Amino acid sequence: QVQLVESGGALVQTGGSLRLSCTASRSFFSINAMAWYRQAPGKQRELVAHITSDGRSHYADSGKGRFTISRDYAKNTVYLQMNSLKPEDTAVYYCYAATQDMGVSFEHWGQGTQVTVSS
């Protein structure tokens, strides 16, 4: 089991920036991919950004050029730097981790952190 604890969500004005953090309860060397998802009221949860164990990243079109995902192995923490925020970025942001133990794949989720962008 991996515990994921997010932080950094806040109320920010349009055009502002936020950095979300997600700290895992175990070493990143035992975790495969990590990602950030978000869910706005009345909408399905959607992928925001994804990073593999070897550092390759992928972004949803909505965040390309504005969001950056990174991972710090020393701190077991993954970050989401969000710049030029828009009201449509308002959502609960969830951290996700994928692990594999004894050939079985597992998915782990954080509790979420609220990001609100005011117009």
C-alpha positions in Angstrom: 0.0 0.0 0.0 1.2 3.5 -0.8 -0.1 6.5 1.0 -0.2 9.7 -1.0 -0.6 13.1 0.7 -1.2 16.1 -1.5 -0.8 19.8 -0.6 -0.7 23.2 -2.3 -4.2 23.7 -3.4 -5.5 27.2 -2.8 -7.7 30.1 -4.2 -5.8 32.0 -6.8 -6.7 34.7 -9.4 -6.7 34.2 -13.1 -3.1 34.2 -14.4 -1.7 33.2 -11.1 0.5 30.2 -10.3 0.4 27.3 -7.9 2.6 24.3 -7.1 1.0 21.1 -5.9 3.0 18.6 -4.0 2.3 14.9 -3.4 4.5 12.9 -1.0 4.5 9.1 -1.1 4.9 6.9 1.9 7.4 4.7 0.2 10.4 5.2 -2.0 9.9 6.3 -5.6 12.2 3.4 -6.6 9.3 1.1 -5.9 6.7 3.2 -7.7 6.3 3.2 -11.5 4.3 6.0 -13.0 2.9 8.9 -11.1 0.3 11.4 -12.3 -2.0 14.2 -11.4 -5.7 14.0 -12.2 -8.4 16.6 -11.6 -12.2 16.5 -11.2 -14.4 19.6 -11.6 -17.9 19.6 -10.2 -20.3 17.6 -12.4 -17.4 16.3 -14.6 -15.5 13.1 -14.8 -12.0 12.8 -13.4 -9.4 13.6 -16.1 -5.7 13.2 -16.5 -3.7 16.4 -16.2 -0.1 15.1 -16.4 1.8 11.9 -16.1 5.5 11.0 -15.4 7.2 7.7 -15.8 9.9 6.2 -13.5 12.5 7.3 -16.1 11.3 10.9 -16.1 9.3 10.9 -19.3 6.3 13.2 -19.0 3.0 13.6 -20.8 0.4 16.4 -20.6 -3.2 16.7 -21.4 -3.9 19.4 -24.0 -5.5 21.6 -21.4 -2.2 22.0 -19.5 0.4 21.9 -22.3 2.7 24.9 -22.0 1.3 25.9 -18.7 1.8 22.9 -16.4 5.0 21.0 -15.5 5.2 17.7 -13.6 8.4 16.6 -11.9 9.5 14.1 -9.3 12.1 14.4 -6.5 13.4 10.9 -5.6 15.1 12.2 -2.5 11.9 13.5 -1.1 9.5 10.9 -2.6 7.5 13.8 -3.9 5.9 14.6 -7.2 5.1 18.2 -8.1 2.7 19.9 -10.4 3.7 23.5 -11.3 0.7 25.3 -12.7 1.2 28.7 -14.4 -1.2 31.1 -16.2 -4.1 29.5 -14.3 -7.6 29.9 -15.8 -11.1 29.6 -14.1 -11.5 26.3 -16.0 -8.6 24.9 -14.1 -10.8 24.9 -11.0 -11.1 21.4 -9.7 -10.0 19.0 -7.0 -6.6 17.7 -8.0 -5.7 14.1 -7.2 -2.3 12.5 -7.0 -2.0 9.0 -8.5 0.7 6.3 -8.3 1.0 3.0 -10.1 3.0 0.1 -8.5 3.6 -3.5 -9.3 4.2 -6.2 -6.6 4.7 -9.8 -7.4 3.4 -9.2 -10.9 0.2 -7.6 -9.8 -0.5 -4.0 -10.7 -2.0 -1.6 -8.1 -3.3 1.9 -8.3 -3.1 4.4 -5.4 -4.9 7.8 -5.0 -4.4 10.7 -2.7 -7.3 12.4 -0.9 -7.3 15.5 -3.3 -6.5 19.1 -2.9 -8.8 21.9 -4.0 -7.7 24.4 -6.6 -10.0 27.4 -7.2 -9.2 30.0 -9.9 -11.2 33.2 -9.6 -12.0 35.3 -12.7 
